[in-house]
């Protein structure tokens, strides 16, 4: 039986539209990278394939994000001393939105932003010991983290060894490779709920990793408040990276935060259930 031309044309348009929608959906929410072997959050990079999967243009930082059927794994590393000091002093923030949008309702703050210190001209920068001593002091102060909005986890402050929280964190200096390594393991159910696996194939998850702006010289201790993140953007697994907004790349080193802007940079994906 011959199909009328008009009818077949309508179906052709439907098929084309469906293909376009399907293609766009995949670009907006690619699958994440499945982690075959669980990562131990110990501040050592040997659990990760090196170099780490992604780079930050304009920042001497590498990172990777993976997951299995239980946890989200994140690793950030840098060998650049200026960036190391900024990570330790300004702190980092990770935001999650289980609806695949850009709502800052679930947040992990670690390291916590530290008290300001003198600008580099007042430090004996010609002495190598000063830099190593300062990093060691900041690492010792990076012994707790703050949470907000996680499911089945109280909002507030936790020590790194606190067993009342299922989140595991570590940040250490690898003297062999001169790397500062940050690792975090977060149970997926504390972000998207206990029944997330039944919805994983169609639901999107958004995450924002932000390197916070440096505190201004002479400022107070920011402690556990909600920091103003200077975001570092995720463009997607396997994709490129871009920075948004202006301002100086490193925010003035150990000095003030002149020229910095708050930036929101989100990455949206679907959780993989298998490799």
C-alpha positions in Angstrom: 0.0 0.0 0.0 1.4 3.4 -1.0 1.9 5.9 1.8 0.6 9.4 1.0 3.4 11.9 0.4 2.0 14.4 3.0 1.8 11.7 5.6 5.3 10.4 5.0 6.6 13.9 5.1 5.1 14.5 8.5 6.7 11.4 9.9 10.0 12.4 8.3 9.9 15.8 10.1 9.1 14.0 13.4 12.0 11.6 13.0 14.4 14.5 12.2 13.1 16.5 15.2 13.5 13.5 17.5 17.1 13.0 16.3 17.9 16.7 17.0 16.4 16.6 20.5 18.1 13.3 21.3 21.5 14.7 20.1 21.1 17.9 22.1 20.2 16.0 25.2 23.3 13.9 25.0 25.5 17.0 24.7 23.9 18.6 27.7 24.2 15.5 29.9 27.1 13.2 28.9 27.8 10.1 30.9 30.4 10.5 33.6 33.5 8.4 33.8 33.1 5.1 35.7 35.6 4.3 38.4 36.6 0.6 38.3 38.6 0.6 41.5 37.4 2.6 44.6 39.6 5.6 45.5 40.9 6.0 49.0 40.9 9.7 50.1 44.4 9.9 51.5 45.9 12.8 49.6 48.0 10.5 47.4 47.7 10.6 43.6 48.7 7.0 43.0 45.0 5.9 42.8 44.6 8.0 39.7 45.8 7.7 36.2 48.3 10.4 35.5 48.3 13.0 34.2 44.8 13.8 35.5 42.2 14.0 32.8 41.6 17.7 32.7 43.5 21.0 32.8 42.5 24.5 33.8 43.5 27.0 31.1 45.2 29.9 32.9 45.7 27.8 36.1 48.4 25.3 36.9 45.8 22.8 38.0 44.8 19.3 36.9 41.7 17.4 38.0 39.6 14.4 37.4 36.0 13.4 38.4 34.8 9.8 38.4 32.1 7.7 40.0 31.0 4.1 40.5 27.7 2.7 41.7 28.3 4.1 45.2 30.5 7.2 45.3 31.6 10.3 43.6 35.4 10.7 43.4 37.2 14.0 42.8 41.0 14.7 42.7 42.6 18.1 42.2 46.4 18.6 42.0 48.9 21.3 41.3 52.7 21.7 41.4 52.6 25.5 41.2 53.5 27.0 44.5 51.4 30.1 44.1 48.4 28.0 43.2 49.1 25.7 46.2 49.1 28.6 48.6 45.8 29.9 47.1 44.1 26.5 47.4 45.2 26.3 51.0 44.5 29.9 52.0 41.4 30.8 50.0 39.9 27.3 50.1 37.8 25.4 47.6 34.0 24.9 47.3 32.1 22.1 45.6 28.5 22.7 44.8 26.0 20.0 43.7 22.5 20.3 42.2 20.7 17.0 41.8 18.2 18.5 39.4 20.9 19.3 36.9 20.5 23.1 37.3 22.7 25.7 39.0 21.2 25.9 42.5 23.7 26.3 45.4 21.9 24.3 48.0 24.3 21.4 48.5 27.9 22.5 49.2 31.2 21.2 50.5 33.7 23.7 51.8 37.3 22.4 52.0 39.9 23.6 52.6 38.2 26.3 54.7 39.3 29.9 53.8 42.1 31.0 56.2 43.0 34.3 57.8 44.7 36.8 55.6 48.4 37.4 55.8 50.9 40.1 54.7 51.5 40.7 51.0 54.6 39.0 49.4 56.8 42.2 49.7 56.7 41.9 53.5 57.7 38.2 53.5 61.3 37.0 53.3 60.5 35.5 49.9 64.2 34.9 49.2 64.2 32.2 51.8 62.9 28.8 50.6 62.2 27.7 54.1 59.5 30.4 54.5 57.4 29.0 51.7 57.7 25.4 52.9 56.9 26.4 56.5 53.9 28.4 55.4 52.5 25.5 53.4 53.1 23.1 56.3 51.2 25.5 58.6 48.3 25.8 56.2 48.1 22.1 55.8 47.9 21.6 59.5 45.0 24.1 59.6 43.2 22.2 56.9 41.8 19.6 59.3 38.1 20.2 59.1 35.4 21.0 56.5 31.9 22.4 56.4 28.8 21.0 54.7 25.4 22.3 53.8 22.3 20.7 52.1 23.5 17.1 51.9 20.9 14.4 52.4 21.2 12.5 55.7 24.2 14.7 56.8 23.8 17.4 59.3 24.8 20.9 58.2 27.9 22.2 59.9 31.5 21.4 60.6 33.3 18.1 60.7 36.8 17.0 61.4 38.6 14.9 58.7 38.4 11.8 60.9 34.8 12.4 62.1 32.9 9.2 61.6 29.5 10.9 61.9 29.9 12.0 58.3 30.3 9.6 55.3 32.3 12.2 53.4 36.1 11.4 53.2 38.6 14.2 52.4 42.4 14.6 52.4 44.8 17.2 51.2 48.6 16.6 51.3 51.8 17.8 49.9 53.7 15.1 47.9 57.3 16.0 48.4 58.5 13.6 45.8 56.7 15.3 42.9 56.2 18.7 44.7 52.4 18.2 44.2 49.6 19.4 46.4 46.9 16.7 46.1 43.2 17.2 47.1 40.9 14.2 47.2 37.3 13.8 48.2 34.9 10.8 48.2 31.2 11.5 48.6 28.4 8.9 48.6 26.1 9.5 45.7 23.0 8.9 47.8 23.9 11.9 50.0 23.6 14.1 46.9 20.8 12.6 44.9 18.9 10.3 47.3 18.7 6.6 48.2 16.8 5.6 45.0 19.1 7.4 42.5 20.0 4.3 40.5 16.4 3.9 39.2 16.6 7.4 37.8 20.2 7.6 36.8 19.5 7.0 33.1 17.4 10.0 32.7 18.3 12.4 35.5 21.1 14.9 35.3 23.5 16.0 38.1 25.3 19.4 38.1 28.5 20.1 39.9 30.5 23.3 40.4 34.2 23.2 41.5 35.3 26.7 42.7 38.7 28.0 43.8 37.7 30.8 46.2 38.9 34.4 45.9 41.9 35.3 48.1 41.0 37.2 51.3 42.1 40.8 51.2 45.2 41.6 53.2 44.1 42.8 56.7 40.8 41.0 56.4 39.2 38.8 59.0 39.0 35.0 59.3 36.3 33.8 56.9 36.1 30.4 58.6 33.0 28.4 57.9 30.8 30.9 56.2 29.6 30.6 52.6 32.6 31.7 50.6 32.5 33.7 47.4 33.7 31.1 44.9 35.9 31.9 42.0 34.7 29.1 39.8 36.8 26.8 37.7 34.6 25.5 34.9 33.7 21.9 33.9 32.8 21.8 30.3 32.0 18.1 30.4 33.7 14.7 30.4 36.0 14.6 27.4 35.3 18.2 26.5 37.3 21.3 26.6 37.5 24.0 29.2 36.9 27.7 29.2 37.0 30.4 31.8 34.2 32.9 32.4 34.4 36.5 33.4 37.5 38.7 33.8 39.9 39.5 36.5 43.4 38.3 37.3 44.2 34.7 37.0 45.6 34.1 40.4 43.9 36.9 42.3 47.1 38.6 43.3 49.0 35.7 44.8 49.2 36.0 48.6 47.9 39.5 48.6 44.5 41.0 48.2 41.5 40.1 46.0 41.6 43.2 43.8 40.4 42.5 40.3 38.7 39.2 41.2 35.1 38.4 40.4 32.7 35.7 41.6 32.2 33.1 38.9 29.7 30.3 38.6 30.9 27.4 36.4 28.8 24.3 36.2 29.3 20.9 34.7 26.2 18.7 34.0 26.2 15.0 33.4 24.5 11.7 34.0 25.9 9.1 36.5 27.2 6.0 34.8 26.0 2.6 36.2 28.7 0.6 34.4 32.0 1.1 32.8 
